């Protein structure tokens, strides 16, 4: 449920905008409300399982998530849907770390790797299945069927709760470690204000005013500084800042932010471009998500083995450059508006690049810390990738809200916004809208290509270039 609802929204966004209805900024908040609480609270969710019991916290998370899904299903307007998505994010922050922790606890060390591998495969499969399922449902039943994509969580949640109750034995808390509630509140508020400053409050096609944007950014940075001060002071911080003293750990998380900023931008705004701007059916548009799962499934074990023997720097750098090439070619050719011979092959190339680096990047994070800190290190890197997605959607939304109206012929198509689905409009209006949407996305692709090149440089200069056998940790 958590992985499907994180990915399906990109395919469903044009349908939600046209039927709910929702403005561009509201559409961004439907995504960002979920990502905000998931990314900022996922570390606290993991710690809560250790303190109060994994099964108990996991079941609470599912209950919160399913209850919010019901509200999403019947949401009468964008504001209610945004609020329900925020509650979903809180539930997901309790679910995601708990699922893996229960598996690790249930299996002996000799069998744990295979069990976790099955979990990872299921996660990747559902992440890719979300957009495909959404595309098929929307293409077959119409735009209003986006509500079914949330309704499916109700039987799934009931089944999951029943399995946990009858099949998973209760576990006791392993310690009385205090939860870093203050740290969680500070980072959530900092990210919320940052996203609000970049996105605005919801006006159609309007750019957030600079008089509000700059103070919001300053306040967000101030709260981030207070968060860092608190984490240094608190006995059990959600983010042990000492880990960032290691060059490889800091570099791995910095390039994670850059790469997942780009990937999240592509996966959110490219469907909006081809569906809303070009009129590509949702079922076809969803196919661009499939190569990412297939490539990672086929190549991750091999690239992980390479990183073990030769170090993660090379595959991470090469993978980042391949991703940069794909995004750069997309920026150069997207004006042809060719889904089958342009977008899909280039997204497959980008998926190949990501498959080269995902496993080595995880290896770099794990090898940069001591064995007893690997869980925390993995959680931080996971949170970093999700924060990158939050900031990417908000920042690129600001770019779209600024650039699209500057490009389009206002006299012909005034009042429209980036990626909006149009039905039964004058061909001249559709052409102007399509061209402005495409040009705006081309700029987005160029930005993500540059960030991917920067990530390659960071990977090559900070990550180990030899295997762990010869270098050791740190």
C-alpha positions as CSV (number, residue, x, y, z in Angstrom):
1,X,0.0,0.0,0.0
2,X,2.7,2.4,0.9
3,X,4.8,2.0,-2.2
4,X,1.7,1.9,-4.6
5,X,0.3,5.1,-3.1
6,X,3.7,6.8,-3.4
7,X,4.0,6.1,-7.1
8,X,0.4,6.0,-8.5
9,X,-0.3,9.6,-7.8
10,X,1.9,10.7,-10.8
11,X,-0.4,8.9,-13.3
12,X,-3.6,9.9,-11.5
13,X,-2.7,13.6,-11.2
14,X,-4.2,14.7,-14.5
15,X,-7.4,12.9,-13.8
16,X,-7.7,14.3,-10.3
17,X,-7.1,17.9,-11.7
18,X,-9.8,17.6,-14.3
19,X,-12.5,15.9,-12.2
20,X,-12.1,17.0,-8.6
21,X,-11.1,19.7,-9.8
22,X,-7.7,20.8,-8.5
23,X,-5.3,23.6,-9.5
24,X,-1.7,22.9,-10.3
25,X,-0.5,24.0,-6.8
26,X,-3.2,21.8,-5.2
27,X,-2.1,18.9,-7.3
28,X,1.5,19.4,-6.0
29,X,0.2,19.4,-2.5
30,X,-1.7,16.2,-3.0
31,X,1.7,14.6,-3.6
32,X,3.8,16.7,-1.2
33,X,1.5,16.3,1.8
34,X,2.2,12.5,1.7
35,X,5.9,12.9,1.0
36,X,6.3,15.5,3.7
37,X,5.2,13.4,6.6
38,X,6.7,10.2,5.3
39,X,10.1,11.6,4.7
40,X,10.3,13.6,8.0
41,X,8.8,11.0,10.3
42,X,10.1,7.7,8.9
43,X,13.1,7.6,11.3
44,X,10.8,8.2,14.3
45,X,8.5,5.5,12.9
46,X,11.4,3.0,13.1
47,X,12.3,4.1,16.6
48,X,8.7,3.8,17.8
49,X,8.6,0.2,16.7
50,X,11.7,-0.6,18.8
51,X,10.2,1.2,21.9
52,X,6.5,0.1,21.7
53,X,6.7,-3.2,19.8
54,X,7.1,-3.8,16.0
55,X,3.7,-5.5,15.5
56,X,1.8,-2.9,17.5
57,X,3.3,0.1,15.7
58,X,3.0,-1.6,12.3
59,X,-0.7,-2.3,12.9
60,X,-1.3,1.3,14.1
61,X,0.4,2.6,11.0
62,X,-1.8,0.4,8.8
63,X,-4.9,1.5,10.6
64,X,-4.0,5.2,10.2
65,X,-3.1,4.6,6.5
66,X,-6.3,2.8,5.7
67,X,-8.5,5.3,7.5
68,X,-6.9,8.1,5.5
69,X,-7.4,6.1,2.3
70,X,-11.1,6.0,3.0
71,X,-11.2,9.8,3.3
72,X,-9.2,10.0,0.0
73,X,-11.8,7.8,-1.7
74,X,-14.7,10.1,-0.8
75,X,-12.9,13.5,-0.7
76,X,-15.3,16.1,-2.0
77,X,-12.6,18.7,-2.8
78,X,-8.8,19.2,-3.1
79,X,-8.4,20.5,0.4
80,X,-9.9,17.3,2.0
81,X,-7.8,15.1,-0.3
82,X,-4.6,17.0,0.7
83,X,-5.4,16.6,4.4
84,X,-6.1,12.9,4.0
85,X,-2.8,12.4,2.0
86,X,-0.9,14.0,5.0
87,X,-2.5,11.5,7.3
88,X,-1.6,8.7,4.9
89,X,2.1,9.9,5.1
90,X,2.0,9.6,8.9
91,X,0.7,6.1,8.6
92,X,3.2,5.1,6.0
93,X,6.0,6.5,8.2
94,X,5.0,3.9,10.8
95,X,4.4,1.1,8.2
96,X,7.5,1.2,6.0
97,X,10.3,0.7,8.6
98,X,8.2,-1.8,10.6
99,X,7.7,-4.2,7.7
100,X,11.4,-4.7,7.2
101,X,12.2,-4.9,10.9
102,X,9.6,-7.6,11.4
103,X,11.2,-9.7,8.6
104,X,14.7,-9.2,10.0
105,X,13.5,-10.3,13.5
106,X,11.6,-13.3,12.2
107,X,14.4,-14.9,10.3
108,X,17.8,-16.2,11.5
109,X,20.9,-14.5,10.1
110,X,21.6,-17.3,7.6
111,X,18.2,-16.9,6.0
112,X,17.6,-13.2,6.5
113,X,19.3,-12.0,3.2
114,X,16.9,-14.1,1.1
115,X,13.9,-12.9,3.1
116,X,14.9,-9.3,2.7
117,X,15.5,-9.8,-1.0
118,X,12.0,-11.1,-1.3
119,X,10.7,-8.0,0.5
120,X,12.8,-5.7,-1.8
121,X,11.5,-7.4,-4.9
122,X,7.9,-7.1,-3.7
123,X,8.5,-3.4,-2.9
124,X,10.0,-2.8,-6.4
125,X,7.1,-4.7,-8.1
126,X,4.4,-2.8,-6.3
127,X,6.2,0.6,-6.9
128,X,6.1,-0.1,-10.6
129,X,2.6,-1.8,-10.5
130,X,1.0,1.3,-9.0
131,X,1.3,3.5,-12.1
132,X,0.5,0.6,-14.5
133,X,-2.6,-0.4,-12.5
134,X,-3.6,3.3,-12.3
135,X,-3.1,3.7,-16.0
136,X,-5.3,0.7,-16.8
137,X,-8.0,1.7,-14.4
138,X,-8.2,5.3,-15.7
139,X,-8.0,4.3,-19.3
140,X,-10.7,1.7,-18.9
141,X,-13.1,3.4,-16.5
142,X,-12.5,7.1,-17.1
143,X,-10.9,9.9,-15.1
144,X,-13.3,9.7,-12.1
145,X,-12.0,6.2,-11.4
146,X,-8.9,7.7,-9.6
147,X,-10.9,7.2,-6.4
148,X,-10.7,3.4,-6.8
149,X,-6.9,3.7,-6.6
150,X,-7.3,4.7,-3.0
151,X,-10.3,2.4,-2.3
152,X,-8.2,-0.6,-3.0
153,X,-6.3,0.0,0.2
154,X,-9.4,-0.9,2.3
155,X,-9.4,-4.6,1.5
156,X,-5.6,-4.8,1.4
157,X,-5.4,-3.1,4.8
158,X,-8.0,-5.4,6.3
159,X,-6.1,-8.4,5.0
160,X,-2.7,-7.1,6.3
161,X,-4.2,-6.5,9.8
162,X,-5.6,-10.0,9.9
163,X,-2.3,-11.5,8.8
164,X,-0.5,-9.5,11.5
165,X,-3.0,-10.5,14.2
166,X,-3.0,-14.2,13.5
167,X,0.4,-15.0,12.0
168,X,2.9,-12.6,13.6
169,X,3.4,-13.2,17.3
170,X,3.5,-10.1,19.6
171,X,6.9,-8.7,20.3
172,X,8.0,-6.8,23.4
173,X,9.8,-3.5,23.3
174,X,13.6,-3.9,23.2
175,X,14.4,-0.7,25.1
176,X,13.1,2.5,26.6
177,X,14.9,4.8,24.2
178,X,13.2,8.2,24.1
179,X,11.6,9.3,20.8
180,X,13.0,12.5,19.3
181,X,9.6,14.2,19.0
182,X,11.1,17.7,19.0
183,X,13.5,16.8,16.2
184,X,10.7,15.3,14.2
185,X,8.5,18.4,14.7
186,X,11.4,20.7,13.7
187,X,12.3,18.9,10.4
188,X,8.6,18.5,9.5
189,X,8.0,22.2,10.0
190,X,11.1,23.2,8.1
191,X,10.2,21.1,5.1
192,X,6.5,22.2,5.3
193,X,7.5,25.9,5.1
194,X,10.0,25.2,2.4
195,X,7.4,23.4,0.3
196,X,4.8,26.1,1.0
197,X,7.3,28.8,-0.1
198,X,8.1,27.0,-3.3
199,X,4.5,25.9,-4.2
200,X,2.2,28.6,-2.8
201,X,-1.2,28.1,-1.4
202,X,-3.1,26.9,-4.4
203,X,-3.9,29.6,-6.9
204,X,-4.3,28.4,-10.5
205,X,-1.3,29.1,-12.6
206,X,0.1,31.7,-10.2
207,X,3.6,32.0,-9.0
208,X,4.3,32.3,-5.2
209,X,5.0,36.0,-4.5
210,X,8.6,36.8,-3.9
211,X,7.6,38.8,-0.8
212,X,6.4,35.5,0.7
213,X,8.9,33.1,-0.9
214,X,12.1,34.6,0.4
215,X,10.8,34.8,4.1
216,X,9.6,31.3,3.8
217,X,13.0,30.1,2.6
218,X,14.8,32.0,5.4
219,X,12.4,30.6,8.1
220,X,12.9,27.1,6.7
221,X,16.7,27.5,6.9
222,X,16.4,28.9,10.4
223,X,14.4,25.9,11.5
224,X,16.9,23.6,9.9
225,X,19.6,25.3,11.9
226,X,17.6,24.8,15.1
227,X,17.1,21.1,14.2
228,X,20.8,20.6,13.8
229,X,21.4,22.3,17.2
230,X,18.8,20.1,18.8
231,X,20.2,16.9,17.3
232,X,23.6,17.7,18.8
233,X,22.0,18.3,22.2
234,X,19.5,15.4,22.4
235,X,20.7,12.1,23.9
236,X,18.9,9.9,21.3
237,X,18.7,12.0,18.1
238,X,16.8,10.8,15.1
239,X,19.8,11.8,13.0
240,X,23.2,11.2,14.6
241,X,25.1,14.0,13.0
242,X,28.4,12.4,13.8
243,X,27.8,10.0,10.9
244,X,28.3,12.9,8.4
245,X,31.9,13.3,9.5
246,X,32.6,10.4,7.2
247,X,33.3,11.7,3.7
248,X,31.8,8.7,2.0
249,X,28.6,8.9,4.0
250,X,28.1,12.6,3.4
251,X,28.9,12.2,-0.3
252,X,26.5,9.3,-0.7
253,X,23.7,11.2,0.9
254,X,24.4,14.4,-1.1
255,X,24.4,12.5,-4.4
256,X,21.3,10.6,-3.3
257,X,19.5,13.9,-2.9
258,X,20.6,15.1,-6.4
259,X,19.8,11.8,-8.2
260,X,16.4,11.3,-6.5
261,X,15.6,15.0,-7.0
262,X,15.9,14.3,-10.8
263,X,14.1,11.0,-10.7
264,X,11.2,12.3,-8.7
265,X,10.9,15.3,-11.1
266,X,10.8,13.1,-14.1
267,X,8.3,10.6,-12.6
268,X,5.9,13.3,-11.5
269,X,6.0,15.9,-14.3
270,X,6.7,13.6,-17.4
271,X,3.3,11.8,-17.0
272,X,1.6,15.2,-16.6
273,X,3.3,16.4,-19.8
274,X,2.5,13.4,-22.0
275,X,-1.1,12.9,-20.6
276,X,-2.2,16.5,-20.1
277,X,0.0,18.1,-22.8
278,X,0.1,15.5,-25.6
279,X,-3.1,13.5,-24.9
280,X,-1.3,10.1,-24.4
281,X,-3.6,7.6,-22.7
282,X,-2.8,6.8,-19.1
283,X,-2.3,3.1,-19.8
284,X,0.4,3.9,-22.3
285,X,2.0,6.6,-20.1
286,X,2.3,4.2,-17.2
287,X,4.6,2.0,-19.2
288,X,7.5,4.4,-18.7
289,X,7.6,3.2,-15.0
290,X,8.2,-0.4,-15.9
291,X,11.9,-0.3,-17.1
292,X,13.0,1.1,-13.7
293,X,11.8,-1.9,-11.8
294,X,13.0,-4.4,-14.5
295,X,16.5,-2.9,-14.8
296,X,17.0,-2.7,-11.1
297,X,15.8,-6.3,-10.7
298,X,18.1,-7.6,-13.4
299,X,21.3,-5.6,-12.6
300,X,21.3,-4.8,-8.8
301,X,23.0,-8.1,-7.7
302,X,25.7,-7.7,-10.3
303,X,26.5,-4.1,-9.7
304,X,26.4,-4.7,-5.9
305,X,29.0,-7.5,-6.4
306,X,31.1,-5.1,-8.4
307,X,30.9,-2.5,-5.6
308,X,32.0,-5.1,-3.1
309,X,35.1,-6.0,-5.1
310,X,36.1,-2.7,-6.7
311,X,34.4,0.0,-4.7
312,X,31.2,1.9,-5.4
313,X,32.7,5.1,-7.0
314,X,32.9,3.7,-10.6
315,X,29.4,2.3,-11.0
316,X,27.8,5.2,-9.2
317,X,29.6,7.8,-11.4
318,X,29.0,5.9,-14.6
319,X,25.3,5.3,-13.7
320,X,24.9,9.0,-12.9
321,X,26.4,10.0,-16.2
322,X,24.0,7.6,-18.1
323,X,21.1,9.1,-16.3
324,X,22.4,12.6,-17.2
325,X,22.7,11.6,-20.8
326,X,19.1,10.3,-20.8
327,X,17.7,13.4,-19.3
328,X,19.8,15.6,-21.6
329,X,18.6,13.8,-24.7
330,X,15.0,14.0,-23.4
331,X,15.4,17.8,-23.0
332,X,16.7,18.1,-26.6
333,X,14.1,15.8,-28.2
334,X,10.9,16.2,-26.2
335,X,9.7,18.8,-28.6
336,X,9.1,16.0,-31.1
337,X,6.4,14.8,-28.8
338,X,7.2,11.1,-29.6
339,X,6.2,8.9,-26.8
340,X,7.2,5.5,-28.3
341,X,10.4,6.5,-30.1
342,X,11.5,9.3,-27.7
343,X,10.2,9.3,-24.2
344,X,10.0,5.5,-23.6
345,X,13.5,4.6,-24.9
346,X,15.1,7.5,-23.0
347,X,13.4,6.6,-19.8
348,X,14.6,3.0,-20.3
349,X,18.1,4.4,-20.7
350,X,17.7,6.4,-17.5
351,X,16.4,3.3,-15.7
352,X,19.6,1.5,-16.9
353,X,21.7,4.2,-15.3
354,X,19.8,4.1,-12.0
355,X,20.1,0.3,-12.0
356,X,23.9,0.7,-12.2
357,X,24.1,2.8,-9.1
358,X,21.3,1.9,-6.7
359,X,23.0,-1.1,-5.2
360,X,26.5,0.4,-5.1
361,X,25.1,3.5,-3.5
362,X,23.5,1.4,-0.7
363,X,26.8,-0.4,-0.3
364,X,28.6,2.9,0.1
365,X,26.2,4.0,2.8
366,X,26.4,0.7,4.7
367,X,30.2,0.5,4.5
368,X,30.7,4.1,5.7
369,X,29.5,3.3,9.2
370,X,30.1,0.7,11.9
371,X,27.9,-2.5,11.9
372,X,25.7,-1.3,14.8
373,X,24.9,1.9,12.9
374,X,23.8,0.4,9.6
375,X,20.1,0.5,10.4
376,X,20.3,4.2,11.3
377,X,22.5,4.9,8.2
378,X,20.0,3.2,5.9
379,X,17.1,5.1,7.4
380,X,18.8,8.4,6.9
381,X,19.6,7.6,3.3
382,X,16.0,6.4,2.8
383,X,14.7,9.7,4.3
384,X,17.1,11.7,2.2
385,X,15.7,10.2,-1.1
386,X,12.1,10.9,0.0
387,X,13.0,14.5,1.0
388,X,14.6,14.9,-2.4
389,X,11.3,13.9,-4.0
390,X,9.4,16.4,-1.8
391,X,11.7,19.3,-2.6
392,X,11.8,18.3,-6.3
393,X,8.1,18.4,-6.9
394,X,7.8,21.7,-5.0
395,X,10.8,23.4,-6.7
396,X,9.8,22.2,-10.2
397,X,6.3,23.3,-9.5
398,X,7.6,26.8,-9.0
399,X,9.5,26.6,-12.3
400,X,6.3,25.4,-14.0
401,X,4.1,28.1,-12.5
402,X,6.7,30.7,-13.6
403,X,7.7,29.5,-17.0
404,X,4.5,28.1,-18.5
405,X,2.5,31.4,-18.4
406,X,5.5,33.2,-19.8
407,X,5.6,31.0,-22.8
408,X,2.0,30.5,-23.7
409,X,0.0,33.0,-25.8
410,X,-2.2,34.5,-23.1
411,X,-4.5,35.9,-25.7
412,X,-5.1,32.4,-27.1
413,X,-5.0,30.3,-24.0
414,X,-5.0,32.4,-20.9
415,X,-6.0,30.8,-17.6
416,X,-4.5,27.4,-18.4
417,X,-1.7,25.8,-16.4
418,X,1.1,23.3,-17.0
419,X,0.1,19.7,-17.7
420,X,-3.7,20.4,-17.5
421,X,-5.9,18.0,-19.4
422,X,-8.1,19.7,-22.0
423,X,-11.2,18.3,-23.6
424,X,-13.1,19.7,-26.6
425,X,-11.1,22.9,-26.9
426,X,-10.1,24.9,-30.0
427,X,-7.2,23.3,-31.8
428,X,-5.2,26.5,-31.5
429,X,-5.6,26.5,-27.8
430,X,-4.6,22.8,-27.5
431,X,-1.5,23.5,-29.7
432,X,-0.4,26.5,-27.6
433,X,-1.0,24.5,-24.4
434,X,0.9,21.5,-25.6
435,X,3.8,23.6,-26.8
436,X,4.1,25.5,-23.6
437,X,3.9,22.4,-21.5
438,X,6.5,20.7,-23.6
439,X,8.9,23.6,-23.4
440,X,8.5,23.9,-19.7
441,X,9.3,20.2,-19.2
442,X,12.3,20.5,-21.5
443,X,13.8,23.0,-19.0
444,X,13.0,20.6,-16.1
445,X,14.8,17.8,-17.9
446,X,17.8,20.1,-18.5
447,X,18.0,20.9,-14.8
448,X,17.8,17.3,-13.8
449,X,20.5,16.4,-16.3
450,X,22.9,19.0,-14.8
451,X,22.1,17.7,-11.3
452,X,22.9,14.1,-12.4
453,X,26.3,15.3,-13.8
454,X,27.0,16.9,-10.4
455,X,26.0,13.7,-8.7
456,X,28.5,11.8,-10.8
457,X,31.3,14.2,-9.8
458,X,30.3,13.9,-6.1
459,X,30.3,10.1,-6.3
460,X,33.7,9.9,-8.0
461,X,35.4,12.3,-5.6
462,X,33.9,11.1,-2.3
463,X,33.1,7.3,-2.6
464,X,35.7,4.5,-2.2
465,X,37.4,3.4,-5.4
466,X,38.5,0.1,-3.9
467,X,36.6,-2.8,-2.5
468,X,35.9,-3.2,1.2
469,X,38.4,-6.1,1.4
470,X,41.3,-3.7,0.7
471,X,39.9,-0.5,2.2
472,X,37.7,-1.3,5.2
473,X,35.0,0.8,6.7
474,X,35.2,4.6,6.9
